[in-house]
Amino acid sequence: MTHGCTRLQNAVDWRRNEDLDADLQAHVNTCQTCQTYLLKWRLMEPALKVALAEPDLESAARREQVARMLVERARHDTPKPKRSFRLAVALAGAVVAIFVAAGIGLARQFADHTDAAQTGVVAELPVTVHRVLHQSVEQSQLRTVSKAIEVPLMERRVLAIGDDVIGVDAAGAVRVKRANKGDVLLALERGKIACSVAHRKKGERFVVQSGAVRVQVVGTRFMVHREPAGITVAVTEGVVAVSEGDSLWKVAAGNQLQLDASGRPTLGPAPPGIAEHITRLLAVAPTFSGEAAGTGAARNDIGPSATADATVPPSEEAVGEEVSRHRRSGSSQLSTWRDWILAGRLDEARRALNGQVRSEPADAEAWTLLADCERKSENWKDAVAAYQKVMRLTPGAKRRRAAYRAAAILQDSLGDHRGAVGLLEEYVASAPAADPLGAEAKIRLARSCIQLGNTSRAQILLTDVIAAYPGTPVAARARAMLNTLR
Amino acid sequence: MDLVDQTGTEKKDDDALMQDIASGELAMLGELYVRHSKLVQSAIRRFAQGIPDAQVQELSHDVFLLLGKMAAGYVPQGKFRAYLYGIAVRTARTWQRNQRLRFFLLRSVPAEQLAGHGELPRSPGEHAAMRETVNQMLSRLSSRHREVLILNAVEGFGSEEIADILGISAKTARTRLFRARKTLLENALCDQWLQSFQREL
């Protein structure tokens, strides 16, 4: 088969039509190459089919179930009406909106109601969506609640609906179906969500609908995980009621309920670490911050309660008592203070953390939280001092992170480039190659070097970044800075 | 053309189901899923190398949801399997491209998801050893040749259908297929493997 006869090239579909045409058949009878080709291929093809067969991922019953679910999803995701119809709907909506707005007389409401007429549903409560990326957080406002929030891999979303906070994990999809005072309805389409729900009065509801399963709460913390194999509801505070059809289960704090694809329930203790996992999902902080989730980004817009709580701080005695209680309860105190910071209860958190670091001056976690608290309060000097304390107390990644944050404050808010250079040089020297903030630290360092007139060092740093991260946005920024130096 | 299944019940063919979906009967999408989800999942696994099983299922759902949206523009030509397979291939390729982009930008995609790049997906099973040998042989082929070979030999598509799926001409599909077979058959491992396969049978 080496002399390269290609007469069979146009007859590659012979497998479906065994009868080669007469000319080709005559050729095959005389061509040894083509005979061998056909003979071997007739043996090879079924062998390949067997060897490369893919296993079936779903049973027949499961396939039927998924098919029904898909139809439901397709129904909710109906195509947009045709342009002319859309125009008619929009015009009709606009007319209705004008009448409504005229009655109310407020331009803001006019805009909202126009939106309502076009999409059908408007959130009564503000819904804030935090897009939590690898190294940053972006915030937007969800005006209408008709669209599913789809979270790509490598990202998270944190939704603040009034006093409730919902964390949606990577690859999850959730639809906010109702967002009214005391009545929130979420539809979990896939993936994992963690919820921190403000206490509900009688008649008020917070419901997560996941397929046929409903999870209803009256004030608690819990997580719902929807997978193809079933649904898991894990509760860390309070009690939730889970229903599917006529069945109803109550899941108390510390327990979890698993419903497999056939709806069979398994009730058992929640796995260890679930509370921390929920806290991480609810944290509006860049993903890289890992175990210190919730301490990274500004989070003063968590909802009406945050403002209300912050204006009426509890007394020193109350805080002191709470601190003592938390001390007795071990590490849960840190998570509580972290929650306070997340919820904007900065004064309370500061008092508690100051009490903690006074009694335990070597508690690096408390110093870290205090530093974050001061940073969110824009007490820049106190924040830097606390981060420097963390650097003295901890080695490795935590020390580097504190150095980076202190340097960022010195650079951005205090204009102390000399101080920033010292910290960032240390960061750059000690960071491993795969450090997620390595490139950012070098760019920051280059910026401070430029401010101090050390352009040669800045050029070296920027060239390093361009070489290490070719084609990335960070390299583009470095290149732009380098160009300004030349 | 309607089909009759083993129980004697009349079944609509795929083209008729697509027309029903286009006219608003979304329940027919479920029927198409039951018939073809395995094909779609197989396409995704073959064209998005290293993809986890859970992700395969998610992507296959996306493919069928997309199919529902595209039903209005579907022209029945009796090539529904190729049409669906084409959507699955494009979805899988988009996933793979995004995965590489994420790795490139963030350098944080799990290494195991990228390790399989350039190889065929592997899975344990009774033919694991045989599959290993086939993978070795197929790894000598270029990705273009490997694609057409698998589409033809394993999935059973003809050159016209392969052309539709991959967005190439039928002539190109035939040329690639011919060369892929020829390269495979000229591989030294091939004879040895065929003999062992026949013994196993």
HADDOCK unambig.tbl for C-alpha pairs under 7 A between the chains (distance, minus, plus):
assign (segid A and resid 9 and name CA) (segid B and resid 174 and name CA) 6.45 0.50 0.50
assign (segid A and resid 9 and name CA) (segid B and resid 175 and name CA) 6.09 0.50 0.50
assign (segid A and resid 9 and name CA) (segid B and resid 178 and name CA) 5.39 0.50 0.50
assign (segid A and resid 10 and name CA) (segid B and resid 174 and name CA) 6.36 0.50 0.50
assign (segid A and resid 12 and name CA) (segid B and resid 174 and name CA) 6.12 0.50 0.50
assign (segid A and resid 12 and name CA) (segid B and resid 178 and name CA) 6.31 0.50 0.50
assign (segid A and resid 13 and name CA) (segid B and resid 158 and name CA) 5.95 0.50 0.50
assign (segid A and resid 13 and name CA) (segid B and resid 159 and name CA) 6.57 0.50 0.50
assign (segid A and resid 44 and name CA) (segid B and resid 194 and name CA) 6.70 0.50 0.50
assign (segid A and resid 45 and name CA) (segid B and resid 153 and name CA) 5.66 0.50 0.50
assign (segid A and resid 47 and name CA) (segid B and resid 197 and name CA) 6.78 0.50 0.50
assign (segid A and resid 48 and name CA) (segid B and resid 153 and name CA) 6.93 0.50 0.50
assign (segid A and resid 48 and name CA) (segid B and resid 154 and name CA) 6.67 0.50 0.50
assign (segid A and resid 49 and name CA) (segid B and resid 153 and name CA) 6.40 0.50 0.50
assign (segid A and resid 49 and name CA) (segid B and resid 154 and name CA) 4.65 0.50 0.50
assign (segid A and resid 51 and name CA) (segid B and resid 127 and name CA) 6.04 0.50 0.50
assign (segid A and resid 51 and name CA) (segid B and resid 130 and name CA) 5.92 0.50 0.50
assign (segid A and resid 51 and name CA) (segid B and resid 131 and name CA) 4.91 0.50 0.50
assign (segid A and resid 52 and name CA) (segid B and resid 131 and name CA) 6.26 0.50 0.50
assign (segid A and resid 54 and name CA) (segid B and resid 42 and name CA) 6.16 0.50 0.50
assign (segid A and resid 56 and name CA) (segid B and resid 38 and name CA) 6.45 0.50 0.50
assign (segid A and resid 63 and name CA) (segid B and resid 34 and name CA) 5.94 0.50 0.50
assign (segid A and resid 64 and name CA) (segid B and resid 34 and name CA) 6.26 0.50 0.50
assign (segid A and resid 67 and name CA) (segid B and resid 30 and name CA) 4.25 0.50 0.50
assign (segid A and resid 67 and name CA) (segid B and resid 33 and name CA) 5.79 0.50 0.50
assign (segid A and resid 67 and name CA) (segid B and resid 34 and name CA) 6.48 0.50 0.50
assign (segid A and resid 68 and name CA) (segid B and resid 30 and name CA) 5.90 0.50 0.50
assign (segid A and resid 70 and name CA) (segid B and resid 30 and name CA) 6.68 0.50 0.50
assign (segid A and resid 70 and name CA) (segid B and resid 61 and name CA) 6.91 0.50 0.50
assign (segid A and resid 71 and name CA) (segid B and resid 26 and name CA) 6.09 0.50 0.50
assign (segid A and resid 71 and name CA) (segid B and resid 27 and name CA) 5.70 0.50 0.50
assign (segid A and resid 71 and name CA) (segid B and resid 29 and name CA) 6.26 0.50 0.50
assign (segid A and resid 71 and name CA) (segid B and resid 30 and name CA) 5.85 0.50 0.50
assign (segid A and resid 74 and name CA) (segid B and resid 65 and name CA) 6.00 0.50 0.50
assign (segid A and resid 75 and name CA) (segid B and resid 26 and name CA) 6.89 0.50 0.50
assign (segid A and resid 79 and name CA) (segid B and resid 69 and name CA) 6.68 0.50 0.50
assign (segid A and resid 472 and name CA) (segid B and resid 105 and name CA) 5.84 0.50 0.50
